[in-house]
Amino acid sequence: MSQQNLCHCYTKMIIGRPSKLFFAMTCFNNMAQLILVVFRFSRQFEESEKKRIKAEQLRQELKHKKQWDDLRGRNEAALAELEQLQVIN
């Protein structure tokens, strides 16, 4: 296992699990290296969350646009039907 993958695994154990902090510290040469790895992981997490949120917003916008277009089409169809009924009567 490469050092990067090893650091990633230990960092995952650290985040949200204080009891594993001592174990993770023993796997690194010094505290500075541990802090750097945690910082990198948290930055990657923030970036992935931003991407996820942006993708979710785009999905919601597309969903609402589709709903709007559907309602507009049904409205136009209802108006056309009412116009035909008025012509017949």
N, C-alpha and C positions, 0 to 999 in steps of 0.2 A: 504494500500500500504506500503510495507516495506521501510525502510530508504534507502536501496541500490537502489531500483527501483525509489524512489523519487529523489535521487541524480542523477541517470542516466537521468531522464527526465529533471531535471533542467540543467544538464550539456549540454544536447542536445540543450536546449534553449540558453545557453550562447555562444556556439561555433558559430561564424559567425553572431551573433545578439547582438551587444553591447548595444542596448536599453533595453534588458532584463536582463543585468548584475545586476542592482540595485535590481530588483525583486528577482533574484536568491540569491543575497547576504542576503536578509532579511529572506530567508528560511533556512539559515545555522547559526550555533551558532557563528562562527567567520570566518574571512578571511582565516585563515590557513586551515580550513576544506574545504572551497570552492576551494582553490588552489589545495589541495590534490585530490579532486574529479575531477577537470579539468585535472590534470596531469594523473590520472588513465584512464580517458576517452581517452585522446590523445594517451597514450601508447597502449591502446586496439585498437584504430583506426589504429595506425601504424602497429601493429601486423596483423590485419585483412587485411590491404592493402598489406603487404608483402606476405601473403598467397594468396591473389587474384592475385597478379602479378606473383607469382611462378606458380600458376595453369594456368594462361593465357599463360605463356611461354611454359609450358608443352603441352598445346593444340596446340600452333603454331608449336612446334617441331614435334608433331605427324602428324599434317596436312601436313607439308612439307615433312616428311618422306613418307607419303602415296602418295603425288604427285610425289616424286622422284621415288618410286617403280613403279608407274603407267607409268611414262615416260620411265623408263628402260624396262618395259615389252613391251610397244609399239615399242620401238627402236629394241628390239630383234625380234619382229614379223615382222617389216619392213625389217630387215636384212634377215630373213628367206625367206620372199617373194621375195626379190631381188635375192637371191641365186637360188631360184626355177626358176625365169624368165631367169637367165643366163644359167641354165641347159637346158631349153626348147629351147632357141635360139642357 
